[in-house]
Amino acid sequence: MTKQNVVISDPKSGINMAITVAVSDSSLFPSAESVPPATPGGYISISRKKLLKKLETGGGGGARINPWIDSMKALSPTHIKSIASLPLSDFQASWILHHPSALSMFEQIINASKGKQIVMFLDYDGTLSPIVEDPDQAFMSDAMRTVVKNVARYFPTAIVSGRCRDKVYSFVQLAELYYAGSHGMDIKGPAKGRKYKRGNQSLMFQPASEFLPMIDEVYKALVEKTKSTPGAKVENNKFCVSVHFRCVDEKRWNALAEKVRSVLKEYPKLRLTQGRKVLEIRPTIKWDKGKALEFLLESLGFADCNDVFPIYIGDDRTDEDAFKVLRDRGQGFGILVSKIPKETSASYSLQEPSEASNGLFAPVGGVEETGSKRAFQGLINRRYYPHPHKEVLDVG
Ligand SMILES: O=P(O)(O)OC[C@H]1O[C@H](O[C@H]2O[C@H](CO)[C@@H](O)[C@H](O)[C@H]2O)[C@H](O)[C@@H](O)[C@@H]1O
C-alpha cells in the first residue's frame, strides 16, 4: 500500500481535484514507461471515472457513479473542505511552479508583449466579480470597473461571458468595450468611442440566432420542471440557459439533474455543459469562447498577425476553450483565476478577482508605488512598449 498524489480530472465537466490516496492496485497507476506525459501542473492525471470507480469498489468493479452528479458534489462546500484538509502542499507548489501567479511574472509578460498589440479578454463571473449565491446580485466593484476602464484606454478589451450580453453589460456599464455574451454566441462591438479602427467597423455577430425560439421554449420548460426544487434557479441567457444549483440542497442535485436531462431529451440540437454549480444548456453548434476570441481578433484586424498579444483571464471550464486557442496559436497567454489547482491550458494564475484589480492592473499613479503598479505602467509606457499600430490607436 503506497500513497500517491493524484489529480482527478474529468474533461467533460472540467472538475479537477488534487487528492492523496492509498493504493495497492498497481494497474491503477501505470508503470513509469507507460505513464502519460505529465499535465502542465506536473501531476499524475488520471480519469476521474476510473479512479472513483477504483476507490468506490476497491478495484473490484461495482456500481457506476454518475459522473455528472459526482462532479457537482465535488464542488460542494463539504467536499472542498475535506479536500482542503488533505496534504496538498506538494501539489500546490508544483502547480504554482507550472502556472505561476501573473503577479510575479510581469517582467516576462512585458518582455513577451514587446512590440505587439495587447488585446484583453475578460470573463465576467468569478473573474471581474466574486461568485455570489444570487446570480442577479453578482455586481462588479467600482474599483474593478475603474481598472477595466483604464485597461480599455490602452488595449482593445472584450468581456466574454456565459451570460446574456445585455445582462453582463448592465453589470459592467462600459460602452467602450467589446461584449461577447451567451458563451460568445452574441458579439457586439463598442457602442461608443471606438478607438481601434482597424478591421470591421460595425461589429455584430450571432451565430446561433436560429436557436432563439428553441432556447425560449426550453427555458420555459425548465422553469416549469424545476419549480418544485427549492433553490433551483433558471436563467435565460438568450442563446443559452443556465440552471443554477448553488442554493439547492446537495441531496436534491441528482433529482434536479434528472429533471434537466428529461427536458433535454426533447431537444437533440441542444447540449449540456457545466460551470460553477450551474448546468448550461446551449446549441450544439461548434462555437465557444475560444471561437469568439478568434472572431474578435479577426474583426480587429489581427487574423494572421504576429504582432498581436492576446491575454485572456477567466475562471471556469468554459474559459478553457479560449486558453486552448491561445496555446494552439502560440500567441499571448491565459490567466486562470482559481484558488485551487486545476488542470488548465492557462499559463499563469491569479487567486481571486481582487488580484486583478489590486495587483495585475492596479491603477496607475496611485499613492503607493508597488511593483505591480510599476509593471502595468511598464506595459502601457511607450518606452517599454513601442506600439506598432499608432495609426489605429488613439489613447487620448
Ligand atoms: O462566463 P461567465 O461570465 O463566468 O458566466 C458563467 C455563468 O456565470 C453566472 O453564474 C456563476 O456566477 C453566479 C454569480 O456569482 C453564481 O451564483 C453561479 O453559481 C455561477 O455559476 C451566471 O449566472 C451564469 O448564467 C453564467 O453562465
The ligand as an SDF file (V2000), in Angstrom:
LIG
                    3D

 27 28  0  0  0  0  0  0  0  0999 V2000
  -18.7590   33.1440  -18.3940 O   0  0  0  0  0  0  0  0  0  0  0  0
  -19.0900   33.7870  -17.0810 P   0  0  0  0  0  0  0  0  0  0  0  0
  -19.1750   35.2750  -17.1530 O   0  0  0  0  0  0  0  0  0  0  0  0
  -18.1640   33.3210  -15.9870 O   0  0  0  0  0  0  0  0  0  0  0  0
  -20.5510   33.2580  -16.7350 O   0  0  0  0  0  0  0  0  0  0  0  0
  -20.7680   31.9060  -16.3290 C   0  0  0  0  0  0  0  0  0  0  0  0
  -22.0350   31.8350  -15.5200 C   0  0  0  0  0  0  0  0  0  0  0  0
  -21.9030   32.8560  -14.5200 O   0  0  0  0  0  0  0  0  0  0  0  0
  -23.0190   33.0850  -13.6740 C   0  0  0  0  0  0  0  0  0  0  0  0
  -23.1050   32.0040  -12.7480 O   0  0  0  0  0  0  0  0  0  0  0  0
  -21.9880   31.9200  -11.8810 C   0  0  0  0  0  0  0  0  0  0  0  0
  -21.9260   33.1270  -11.0710 O   0  0  0  0  0  0  0  0  0  0  0  0
  -23.0660   33.3110  -10.1970 C   0  0  0  0  0  0  0  0  0  0  0  0
  -22.8990   34.6410   -9.5030 C   0  0  0  0  0  0  0  0  0  0  0  0
  -21.6930   34.7030   -8.7990 O   0  0  0  0  0  0  0  0  0  0  0  0
  -23.1700   32.1220   -9.2360 C   0  0  0  0  0  0  0  0  0  0  0  0
  -24.3040   32.2730   -8.3900 O   0  0  0  0  0  0  0  0  0  0  0  0
  -23.2870   30.8160  -10.0290 C   0  0  0  0  0  0  0  0  0  0  0  0
  -23.2690   29.7120   -9.1460 O   0  0  0  0  0  0  0  0  0  0  0  0
  -22.1120   30.6920  -11.0040 C   0  0  0  0  0  0  0  0  0  0  0  0
  -22.2710   29.5470  -11.8290 O   0  0  0  0  0  0  0  0  0  0  0  0
  -24.2740   33.2710  -14.4640 C   0  0  0  0  0  0  0  0  0  0  0  0
  -25.3810   33.4050  -13.5920 O   0  0  0  0  0  0  0  0  0  0  0  0
  -24.4780   32.1410  -15.4620 C   0  0  0  0  0  0  0  0  0  0  0  0
  -25.6340   32.3900  -16.2380 O   0  0  0  0  0  0  0  0  0  0  0  0
  -23.2600   32.0840  -16.3710 C   0  0  0  0  0  0  0  0  0  0  0  0
  -23.4120   31.0550  -17.3320 O   0  0  0  0  0  0  0  0  0  0  0  0
  1  2  2  0
  2  3  1  0
  2  4  1  0
  2  5  1  0
  5  6  1  0
  6  7  1  0
  7  8  1  0
  7 26  1  0
  8  9  1  0
  9 10  1  0
  9 22  1  0
 10 11  1  0
 11 12  1  0
 11 20  1  0
 12 13  1  0
 13 14  1  0
 13 16  1  0
 14 15  1  0
 16 17  1  0
 16 18  1  0
 18 19  1  0
 18 20  1  0
 20 21  1  0
 22 23  1  0
 22 24  1  0
 24 25  1  0
 24 26  1  0
 26 27  1  0
M  END
$$$$
